[in-house]
Amino acid sequence: MNYDNMKKILILFCYITLSETAASVNNIGLVYGRQEGKTEWSDPICLTYNPQYLSIHNPLPTEEKYAIRGLFKDFTPDYGCDDSGAYDGGSALNKIVAVARGNCTFVEKTDMAEQHHAKAVIVVSSTYVSPGINQTSDIHRFTIPSGTMLKSDFIKIQKLGKTVEMMIYAPEVSDKLFDPCMVVIFLLAVVCVAVGGFWSGLTVIERQKKQEEKEKKKREKKYVQSSDQGKDETDDEKEDEEHLDITVPAVIVFFVLVCAFLVLLYFFYDYLVYVIISLFCIAGSMGLYYCIQPVWKYIPINTRTPKLPCCKSQLEVKNLILYALCLTFAIVWAVERHESYAWVLQDILGLAFCINMLKTIQVPNLKICSILLILLFLYDIFFVFITPYFTKDEEILDVTKRNGESIMVKVATGGASKSKERLPMVFVVPKLNYSPYSSCLNQPSMLGFGDVIVPGLLVGYNHGIDLNVKSKKIYYIATVIAYGIGMIITFVALELMQTGQPALLYLVPCTLITTFVIGCIRREFKLLWNGIKKVSVPENSESPPPQPNDVTPGPDTASVNNVNEEMSSTSTLDSENRSLIRKCICRSKSETTNYGKL
């Protein structure tokens, strides 16, 4: 297949995708309200509608002077179906009526309102929904608009007073869909992956160096004081606490737990959301602490607290102050999380949390990393695209809506919550552009932490793998670039489909395929796949004999026995080295005895 044919196929694919998307996207209109007799209109409220409900010769007005105006009539909680008694007595004549969602289709609701000469019908719902068309003949049947308004917005209309006048129109705004918040999300994600992956690689390299030094000290049989030995053990314990290697069983258990917990969130969201908020405050404050601590440690304050029963060692006062500040920051977010500026605090905590997780968790080889990424790749696709076939919207009785709701989208956006709480485990950026539709586009852009941490593990592995410096730079830089490309593809799919996207659907192939291709080209794939196991550092053939003043006086037999015990615990020393060290110690012991006689 030549280049021209490939280009034609690509153009055709894009054209079909854009055409189908354009036909499925609902238009957005604005609703203004005011108490009868007053001159000032309220802030605009979003109304989603299907333009096919309108006659070609009678579209929704685009200018305020031609807007649909009329008194508002509240028929909720009536459904406005054929058996509705709300329309009796001509109460809908020349009015804009509101009915509840459910019990019949949008076509029937619109038909009922038009028969009673209403100017428009608004369906009140907890979520936006696409008014469908049963048959082609229905398209030109109606001359009044039928749209969906959120319950939260409808309450604002009710609060205006008993007699409310309404105005509906759809102003033309060229930049209605684009918003710079996508750029902020992109920068947050790429910076987090780049910094977290780089730090993760440095952590792996540093840990390997410490392990080499530790083994080297053991093989050289250096004699240290008991206090120094205690210090080394403490350092090793701290080192073990600061990192966590992933195994295949751990990946499988993690995958099962993630799936189970997401389902539990779907059914018990209002209870578990507060648990997640509490855990986010703790994890976010700890992440912020560990991200600031490398700089904070240079503060010249070395005061320590008295040793506490619950602590292995004395704590530094400056570290306690730092964590108190970080925890305070998280608590402020928790208290102010519903305010307009809270997203800034949440993203700072989220950035620190993700970077700390990438620094802490390492994968030992590409095989385990691939298994993890592929499992979560399938998990994302299933809970976004497949679950609507097994679920249903409790409010929807519209026969034109065949599928239910996505478990992932509903949980991530807080749609499953009666308390209107949202999960904080996402980067969130509100719409940053200003237009008449700002109140309509009130859903912020979000990116889950998993979409950053999961590919970031691969970036960290590629930076920490024990290859030459040039190879590490190639893998690291290429994977970060691939992640950025995957994010761009995700945004394009989001704009084209106008629905929540599983980001791992695009991020996992971009990052994994890039790593596989580079590994194959450089003939290093086998090393990447299995991981490079550290080779023990060869021991020096000779060790310096201990000085006379370092030898403890005692029977020669005891000294030889001690040497034998120490030699038996070091399996790596060969017989010649053992004999050499034994002779040196015995000679030193003999010299010490002679010194005593002198």
N, C-alpha and C positions, 0 to 999 in steps of 0.2 A: 504493500500500500504506500503510494507516494505522499509527499507532503501536502499537495493540493487536496487530495481526497480526505486526508485526516483533518485538514482545516475546514472543509465543507461539513464533515460530520460534527465537528466541534461547534460550528456556527449553528447547525440545525438543532443540536442538543440544547444549546443555550436559548435558541428561539422558542423551542417547545416548552422548555422549563419556564421561561419568562411569560409566555402566553398563558400557560396553565396557572401560574401564580397570579398574574394580573386578574384573571377571571375569578379567582377565589378570594381575593382580598376585599373586605368590606370598606366602604367609604366612611368617613368620619364627619359628623356635623356638630354644630354647637347649639346648645339650648341656654337661653337667658330667661330669667324670671324676675318679676317685681310685683310688689303688692299693688293692687288696683288703686289708681289715684296718684301714685308716686312716679317720679320721672327717671330715677336712676335704676339701671338694670343690675342684676347680681353678676357675680363672676361667671364666666362661661362654664358650662357643664357638658361633658362628652356624650354624644349620641352616636352609636354605631348603627349603620343601616345598609341594606342591600339596594343598590341603585336600580336593580331590575324590578323592584316593586313599583317604581315610578314610571309613568308614561314618558315616552321619548319626548313628547311635546310639553311635558310638565316636570322638569327635573327640580331637585332641591335648589332653591335660590343660592347664588354665590355672593350676593350683595345684601347689606342690611336693609336697604330701602325696599327690597322685594321679599323680605323674609316672611315666612308663614307666622301669622300672629293670631292669637285667640286666647280666651279664658281657659284656665286649666281645670280639668275635672278629674278628681281622684276616684277611680273605681276599684282600687286595690282594697282588700285582698281578692276581689273577684277576678276570674281568669279571662273574662271577655269572650267566652266561647258561644256556640249557638244556643245553649240553654241558659245564657246569662240573663238575669233580670235587672242588671244595672242600667241597661239602655232604655228601660221602659219609661214612658212619659216624655220622650224627646229630650232628655237631659244632656245628650251628647251633641246637640245641634250646634254647628260652628265652633266647637270646642276642641281642645287638645286633651285627649283622654289618656289615662294611665291604667294599665291592667297588670295583674300578676302573671308571672311566667309559669306555664304548666298546663296540663289537662287537654290541650289541643295545639294544633300547629300555628305557626305565625300567619300562614295564609288565612286560616279561619278567623284569627283575631283581627287581621286587617280587613277581611271581608265584612265582618260584623260591624266594625267601626265605620266603614264606608257606607254601609246600608243605612246607618243612622246619622249620616251626614256629618261625621266628625272631620276635623281638619287634619288630624294626625293621631296616631296611636303610639304610645310609648310602653314597651314591655319592661317591667322592673325585674331585675335579676341580680343575684349576688356575683355573677361573672358575666363578662361579655360573651355573646353567642352570635353565631351567624344565622340570620333569618334565611330559611331555605325556600326553594321553589319546588312545588310538587310536580308541575307539568309545564311544558313550554307555553301553553295557552294562558297560564297564570301570570306571565311576565307583564302583559299589557292590560291586565284586568284592573289594576289599582291606580288611582291618581293621588292618593294620600301617602305620605311617608310612614313607614313602620320601622322603628329602631329600638335598640336596647339601651337602658340606662342602669347604672349600678345602684344598688339599694342605698349605699352610703351617700351618693349624689342626690338620690330621690328624697332623702330625709332633709337635705338642704332646701329643696323646693317646698316641702311641707312646712318648714319653719318660717317661710316668708309671710305666711298669714292664711286666713281662710279663703280669701278671694285673691287669686294670683293670675297675673297675665303672663303669657309665654311668648317667646320669639325663637324661631328655628331657622337656621340657614347654615351654609357650608362655605365659608370664605376660601378663596384660592390663595394658597401659600406654597411657594415653590420648594421651600426647604422643610416641608412638613415631616419627612421621613428621616433625614440625616440629622445626626446629633453627635457632637464631639465627645460624648461620654464613652463611645466605643474606643476612642484613642486612649482615654484614661485607663479603661479596662485592659487594653492591649499592653500598655506600658507597665501596669501593675503586674500582669502575668509574666511578661518576658523578663522584667527586672528580677522578680522573685525566683524564677527558674534559673536565670543566669547566676545570680548571687548565691542562692541556696545550693545549686549544683557545684559551683566553684568551691564554696566553703566545705561541702561534703567531701569533695576530692581531696582538699587540703587535710581534712580530718583523717581520712583513710591513710594518706601518705604519712602523716605525723604518727598515727597509731602504729603503722608498720615499722617506722624508725624506732619507736620506743620498744617494740617487741624485739627487734634485732639487738638493741642495746641490752635489753634484759637477758636475752639468751647468751649474748656475748659475755656478760658479767658472770653468768652461771658457769660457763665453760672455762673461763679464766680463773674461777674459784677465788675471787677477790674476797678478802676478809674485811668486813665492815662492822661498825659498832652496832649494837642491838637497837639503838635509837634510830640509826639510819635505815636498818632493816624494816622497822615499823613504819618509817616514812615511805619507803618504797612500796610496801603493801598497801598503804592508804592510797597512794597515787594510782596503783593498779586498780583498786576497787573503784576509785572515782572514774578512771578511764572506762571501766566496764559499764558504769552507770550512764556514761555520756554517749554511748553508741549502741545500736541494736542491729544485728545482722538478721536478714530474713531468710527463712528456709522454705522448702516446698510445702511441708505440712502447715507451716504458719500462714503461707499464702492461701491455702485451701480453707483453713479455719477462718481467716480474715474475710475471705470472699463470702462464705456462708453467713457470717455474722453481719456483714454489711447488707446483704439481701434481706435477712430477717429483720434487721433494725429498720430498714426503709419501709417494709410492710407494716411493722408496728407503728411507725410514725404516721402512716397513712390512716390507720384505724384509731390510734390514740394520740393524735397530734396535740390536742389541747392540754394533755397531761405531760407528754414527753418534751414539748418545746421548752418548758421552763427548766427541765434537766439539762437540755442542750445549752441554754443560755448560761446556766451556772457553770457548766464545764468549759464553755468558751471563755468566760471571765478568768477561770483558773489557768487554762492552757494559753490564752492570749497573754496574760500577765507574765507567765513563765517564759514564753517565747520572747517577749519584749525584754525581760531580764537578761536572758542568755545572748541576745543580740547586742545589748548595750554593755554587758559585763566586760568584754575584751578591752574596751576603752576605759571603762569605769575603774578597772583594777590599777590604773596608773595614778589614781588620786593618792597622794602621800599620807594616807591615814591607815595605820596598822593596828588600831585598837581592836581587841577581841573580847567577846563575851565570856563569862565563866562557863565551864564545861557543863552542858545540860545532859540529863539522863537519856534523852531521846536522840542525842547527836553523838557521833563518833569522835568528833573533834570540836575545838572551840570555833565559833563563828565570827567572822569579821563584821564589825559594826557597819562599815560602809556598804557591805553587800546586803545587810538587812535593811538599810535605808533605801537602797536601790530597789529591792523587791517591794518594799512598802509603797514607793512611788509608782511602780508598775501596776501593782494591785489597785491602787487608788485610781489610776488611769482607767483600768478595766471597769471598776465600780461606777465611775462617772459615766462611762458608756452605757452600762446597764440601766442606770437611773434615767438617762437622757436619750435612750435608744429610739424613742418615737419623735424626737425633734428633727427638724430639717437638716441640721448639721451633723447628726449622729453618724452618718455614713462615713465621714472623714475619720472619726475615732475607730469605727469598726474596721475600716480598711487598713489602718495603721496596725491594729492588733492582729488582723488577718495576715498582713505581710510578715510581721514578726513571727507569728505562729508557723506559717509555711516554711520560712527560711530555717527556723529552728528544727522543724520536723525533717527537712532535707539534710540538715547537718547531722542529725541524730541517727537517722535510719539509713543503712547502706545495704545494697544487694551484693552478694558475693560473686555472682557471675551473670552473664547475659541470659543464660537459660532461665533462671529464676525470675529475672526482670521481665523477660518476654512472657512467661506464664502469667505473671501478675498483670501486665498491661493488656494481654489478650482477654483475660477473664473480665477485667473491668471494662474493656471495650464492649464485650457482649452484654455485660450488666447495664451499661449506659443505654445501648440500643434497645434492649428488652423493656426497661422500665420507662422509656420515653415513647417508643413507637409501637411496641407490641401490647403493653398493658391496656391501652384503650379498647382492645378487642375483648378484654375480660372484665372490664369495669363499666359502670354506667353512672351518669350524672344523676344524683338523687332528685334534682329539680327538673330535669329535662324529660318531658313527655312529648316532645316534638318528634313526630315520626320521620321528619327529614334528617334528623341527626342519627346516624346509624351507629357510630362508635361512642364509647364512653370517654373517660378522662385519663390522661397520662398520670400515673402515680408519681413519677419523678417531678413533672412540672407542677403538679398540685402541691406536693410537699415543699418544693423549693420556693414557690411563690407565696406560700402561706394560704393557699386556697382551701386547705383542709381545716383551717382554724376558725372557730367562732369568736375567739378572742382577738383576732386580727394580728396575732404575733407572727413574726417571720423567723425562720432559722437564721442564725448569725454566721453559719459556716460558709459564707459566700463573700466574694468581693462585690460590693454594690455601689453603683454610681448613678445618681438620678439624671434625668434629662437636663442638659445644660444649655440648650438653645432656648430662646424666647420667641414665642409665636402665639397666635390666638389658640393654637391647639395644645399649648403647654399643659393645660388642665386635663386634656384628653390622654395625652401620652404620659400618664402618671406612673406607669410601670417602669421602675428603674432597670437599668442593664445589670445583669448579675452573672457571675462566674464562680462556680463551686471551687472550694479549696482542693478537692480531689482532682480537678482538671489541671491543677498546678503541681501538686505534690507527686502524682503518679508519673507523668512524663519527666518531672524533675529528678526522680530516682535514677532514670536512665542517664540523664545529663550528669548527675553526680558520679555514677559508675564510670562513665566515659572519661571523666576528668581524673578519677582516682585510680584507674587501671594502671598496673605496673608495666607500662611501655616506655619507649623513649620519649623525651620531652616533645619532640616534633609530632609524634603520633597522638599524644594526649591533646595537644592544641587542636589538631585537625578534628578529632572526634568531638571534643567539647564544643568548639565553635560551630561545626556543622550541625550538631544536634540542637543547639540554641537557635540557629537560623531556621532549621526545620520546624521547631516549635512555633516560631513566629509566623512562618508560612501557614502552619496548621490553624493558628488563631485567625489569620486573615480569611482562610477558607470557611471557618466557622461563622464569621461575621457575614460573609457573602451569602452563605446558606440561610442564615437568620433573616437577612433582608429579603431574600427571594421567597422563602416559604412563609415568612411572617408567623412563625410559631417557634416554641422553645426547641433548641437543638441539643443533642448529646455531643458535647464538645470532644469527648474521647473518640468519637467516630472519625474525626478528622485528625486529631492530635497523635493518636497512637500509630496509625500508618505512616504519618510523616516522619516521626522520630525513629520508629523501629526500622523502617525501610532504609532510611538514611544511614543508620548504623550498620545494617546488614551489608548494604552496597559498598560502603567504604571499607568494611572489614574484609570483604571478598576481594576487592581491588588491591588492597595492601597485603593480602594473604595472611591476615591476622584474625580471621573470623573464629578459628578453633580456639585461639587464646582467649578471645572475648567471650565465647560461648561457655567455656569451662572455667574461666577465671584463672589467673596466674597465682599459683601457690608459692609462697615465699620459701626460698631455699635457705637452709640454715647457714649461718656465717661460719666458715671454717675456723677452727681453733688454732691458735698459735702453737707451734711445736714445742716452744720453750716458754717456761714461766719463770719470772724472777724469784729467786729463793728468798724466803722471809729473813729479815734482819734478826741478829741475835737478840736484841732487846725486845723483839716482838714475840719471842717464844716463851711460853709459860713454863717455869721449872716444874719438873715432875719426873716420874719414872719413864725410862726409855720405852718400856713395853706399852705404857698408856699412850705415848705419842704415836707409836707405830699403829696401835689399834685405832686411834682417832683418824690417822691417815687412811687406814684401810676402809673405815666406815665412809669417809668422805669420797674415796675413790669409787666405792661401790655405788654411790648415789649418782655418779656422773657417768652415764653409759657411753657418752661420745668419746671419752679419752681412750686412746689405744694403750696397749701394754707397755710400749717403750716410754711413753709419757708418764705413765703411772710409776714405773721403776725410777725414772729420772727424778720426779718430784719426791718420791719416798727417800731416795738416797740424799737429796739436797736437805730434806728436813732432818734426817738422821745425822748428817754431817753437821748441820747447824746446832743440833741438840748436843752433839759431842763437844763442839766448840764452846757452847755455853757452860758445860760441865767443867771444862778445862779453865775457863775464865773464873769459875767459882773456886777452883783449887788455888789459882794464883791469888 
